[in-house]
Amino acid sequence: MNPNRAYYVLPPLMKSQSVLGAGKLKICKTWIRPVAMYRAESWTLNKDIAKQLAAFERKVLRRVFWGN
């Protein structure tokens, strides 16, 4: 599965007011991050790919804590 697809499957859950930030962070760590790392496992890690992975993680964390 594509990490962006894993991320965009969850928006109703991520926008929910009944799920607190800690729960959303746990979802990110157990669902989205492993999908992204599995896809990146076979890549040769260089600065560009490391920046892309870091940017993706920041995008997800922004969504968790600020709901954007």
Number of C-alpha atoms within 10 A of each C-alpha: 9 12 20 13 11 16 20 13 11 15 13 9 12 25 16 11 10 9 11 13 16 11 13 21 18 11 16 21 13 11 15 22 18 13 20 19 13 13 12 15 10 8 10 9 10 8 9 9 13 13 11 11 17 12 12 17 17 12 13 22 17 12 17 21 14 9 14 11
